């Protein structure tokens, strides 16, 4: 080994996220090998004018899952072995499934029948995509780093939840996932570091009583692409659709609940892309009420249930690991917001004056 050499290593003991480094000094040779001092390197120093591209699905068996909330169940399937979900459902090959259930705070003094709960599952089949193109006259001509994949989930909200924190939604992480897939570019191992934090998020005023459930399927892609003439540009796509399994609501009020994932994507331990993918359910109810001293009263209201997805995130300065020009700020992916109507209803309830019967 000599000064100026570039070391690229897949995950190994002492370097769980891989290594990309340049030798700055050869210290000594020992029985265990050669001791060197290093400094961070960039991919252009390693790949030069070559072109490389690779897409690799994340093996669910290689994903480290850390449950951080009660009532979290993990199941997975991959080629060569099939596992079944907690409820006995057969999973498509190559997917990871997380089931979660949680009780939610209800309004003070509310009846037992108003007890609120949020349950559901999310099933993921993530892929990472990497590309590098050396410039004809030196430097980097093009590059990209993207996380994409299929997403399916079933999400149910019941009862009268009263959940918020200083007028902000309450977010409860329930599992952390980590993987270090390797894209082999000839003899060079390109290590992609993927972290996902799955969470429940609820924002409810405790007024509306709901029973809403939806099936959601689709795909998403987040990341960044680089062209020498344009610099870095964000990638943010989501194509999802859902069908209501059940949707009813009563009383005026607002409820929004999401089961989502915070993602970070990087190379050799440097985070380059952060994103938040959040499919959600939302119910809004509106109504009017009147009452008289004789005890008569009436109420008229309407409600609607919506499904949707929010996607947000940013490119980080650490993407300079490609050897592209450094930017000193975050480049937002741009907020992607899509919503669709699941169901709606309306009705009138009246009560006769005191002393009469209807």
N, C-alpha and C positions, 0 to 999 in steps of 0.2 A: 504494500500500500504506500502511496506517495502523496505529498501535499498537492491539493488540487483535485484529487479523485473525488467522485460523487458516489455516495452510498445510498442505495434504495433497498429497503428491507420490508418484507411482509411482517405482520404482527409476530412478535417473538418475546420470550421472557425478558423483562426489563424494558420492553418497548411494545406495549399492548396495542398501540395505534399505528405501528409501523414507524419507519425512520426515513427521512430524506435529508441528507446532510453532506457537507463538503469537508474534506480533511484539511485542517489548517496546520497541523503539526503531528509528526510521528514521534511519539514519546519514547517508546521502548518496545522490544520484543520479549515476550514472556512465554512460559510453558502453556499458557492459556490462549495465546495469540498475540496480536499486535495492538498495543495501546496507542490510541490517537486522540487528539483533540479535534473537535468539529465545530462547524457553524451551520446555521440553517441554509439550505440550498433551495433552488427553484427548479421547476421541471424543464425549463428551456436549457439549463446547464446540463441536464441529463439526456434529454431527447434531441436537442439541437434542431436541425432542419428536417427531422423525420416527421411522419404523420402517424397518428395513432387514434384508434377509436374502439370503444368497447361498451357493451351493455350487459349487465349481469343481474339476474334476479337474486334477491336476498333469500337465502335458504332459511326457512323458519326455524329449523333445528339449530341454527347457529346464533339465533337471536337470544340475547340474555334478557330475561324479563324479571323485573323487580316489582312485585305488587306493593303498593304503598297505601292501600285502603282495604278494609274488610270486604268480604263478599266479592272478591275478584277471582275468576277462574280462567285458566289459560289452556288452550288446546291448539294443536297445529297439525298440519299434514304436509308431506313432501313426497317426491317420487321415491318409490321403494318402500314406503311405509305409510300407513293410513291411521290416523288417530281420530277419535270421535269427540264431538263437543259435549259439554256438560249435560245437555238434554238429549244426547243420543243422535244428533243430526250428523250426517256424513259431510265432511268438509271437502271442498275442492282441493286438489293437490297443490302444494306450494303456497298455502295461506296460513296466516296466524290469526287466531280468534281470541278476543278478550270479552268475557261476560262480566257485567257489573250490576249491582243493585244497591240502592241507598234509600234510606228514609229521610224525608225532608221536614224542616220545621214547619209547623202549621200555625195559623193565627191564634193568639192567646184566647182561651175560652171557647175555642171551636169544638164542635162535636166530634166524637170518636170516628164517626162516619166520614169526616173530612180529612182523615189522615192522608198525608201526601207521600208518594214514593216515585222514584225514578229508576227504571230498569232498562237494560238493553245490552246489545253487544256490538262490537265493531270487528270487522274481518278485513285484513290487509294482505295484499300481495305486492310489496314494494320492489322497485327496480332502480338501480342507479346507472346513470349514463355519463360517460367521460369521453372527451375528444380533445385532441391537440394537433395543431398543424404548424409546423415550423415555417417561418417567413423565408422567402427566396433570397432576400438580402440580409438575413440575420433577424433576430428577434422572433416574436410570435405572430403568426399570421391569423390564427383563429384558435378558439378553445371553447369548451362548454363543460358544465357540471350541472346535472339535473337529477332530481328525484321524481319518480313517477310511479304509478301503480293503480291497481283496481281497488275500489273501496266498496264495501257493503255493510250495512248496519240496520238494526231494528231498534227502535227507540220508543219508549212508552213513558208517559207522564200521567199520574192519576192523583186526584184529591185537590186540596186547597193549599198550595205551598205559599209560604211567606218568607222568601229568601232574597236578601240583598245585603250589601255591606256599604253603608254610606252612599246609597243610591247607585252602587255599582254591582254588577252581577257577581255572584259567589262562584268561584272556580275551585274545584276540588280535584287535584291530580289523583289518579287511581293506579297507574302503572307506568314504569319507566322501561324503555326498550333500548338496547344497544347492539349494534353489529358493525363489523369491520370487513365488508366484502372486498376481495382483491380482484382487480381487473388486470390480467396478465398481458402486457404489451411486449411481445417478444420475450426477451430475458428480464424485462423490467416489471416488478410488481407495483402497480399503482393501487395504493390503499385508500379506500373511501370510508370515512367514519360517519356512521349514521346513528343519530339519537332521536328517539321519539318519546314524548311524554303524553300519555292519553289522559283525558280529563273529562269531568262532568262540569257543566256550567249552567246555573239556573238564576233567572231574574224574575221574581213573581211578587205580586203585591198582596197575596193572601185573600183576594176578594172573589176571584172566579174559581169555580169548581170545574175541573176538566178531567176528561178521560180520553187521551189522544195517543194513537200509536201509528207508526208509519214504517214501511220498508223502503230502504234507500239503496240504490246501486249506482255505480258510475266509476269515473276515473279522474285523476288529477295529475298535474305536472308543475313543479316549481324548480327554479334554478336560474342560471345565467348563461349567456352566450357572449363570446367576444369576437369582434372583427377588427382588424388593424385600423381600418378607416373610420370605424364608428365607436370603438371602445366597448365597454360592457353594457349589455342590455338584459333586462329581466325577462324571465319566463314565468307566467302565472296562468294556468288553465284549470278549469274544472267543468266536467260534463257529467252531471248527476241528475237523476230523476227519481221520484218516489211515488208510492201509492199509499193512500190511507187504509189501514186495517180497521181502525175504529176512530171515531171523532165525535165527541159530544161536549157541550159546555153549558154552564148555567151561571147567571149573575154577571154583572159588569166587572171588568177587571182585565189585567194583562199578565200573560205568562210567556216566558221564552226560555227554552231549555236546549242545550247543545251537548253532543258527545263528539269531542274533537281530539286533535293531536297537534302538539307543538313539535316541529321537526327542526333539526340542525344537520347540515351536511357539510363535510369538509374533506381535506386530504391530509394524510400523515399528521393528524392531530390539530390541524388549523381549521377552524370553523369558517366556511365561506358563504353559506346560504342558511338563512333562518326563515321559517314559514309556520303559519298557523292555519290548519285546515279544520273548519268547524261547521259541519252540517247541523241544522237545528230544527226544532219545532217551535211555532209561535201561535198563541191563541189570543185574540182580542175580543172583548165583549163590551157592548155599549147598551145603555138602557135608561129608562126614566121611570119614576115612581111618584104616586100621589096618595095622600091619605086624608081622611076627614075625621072630625071629632066623633061621629057616630060609629066609627070603627070600620068603615068601608075603606078598601084600598085596592090599588091596581098597579101592575108593573108590566111594562112592555120592553122587550130587549131583543138584541140580535148579536150573533157571534160569528166568528170566522176563524178557521184554523189554516195555518200556512206551513209549508216546508221551505227550507232554504239552505244556502251554503255561503259562508264567508271565508275568504282566503286572503291572507295578508302576509307580509314578511319583508325581507331585505337581503340585498347582497352586501357582504362585508368586505372590509379592506384586506382581510386575509386571503382573498382570492389572488393576491399578488404572488402566491406560490406558483402560479403558472409562469411567472416571469413577465407578465404583462405590466403596463404602467400602473403605478400605485395610485389609488384614489383615497383621499383622506376623510371620506364620509360614507355613510350608509346610503345605498341606492335602493329606495323602496321598490318592492315588487308591484305596488299598486294594489289597492283593495279591490278584490273581485267580490261582488255581491249579487246573488241571484235568489229569487223567491218565487214560489208558486202556490196557488190556492189548493188546499186539500179538501175542505168541506166548510159548510156554513149552515146556519139555522136561525130561526126567530120564533117568538111566541109571546102570548099575553096570559098573565095570571091575575085573577080578581078574587077579592074576598068580600062577602056581603056584610051589610051593617050589623052591629051587635044585636043579638036577639032574633035574627032571622036565619033561616036555613036554606041552603041551595043544594 
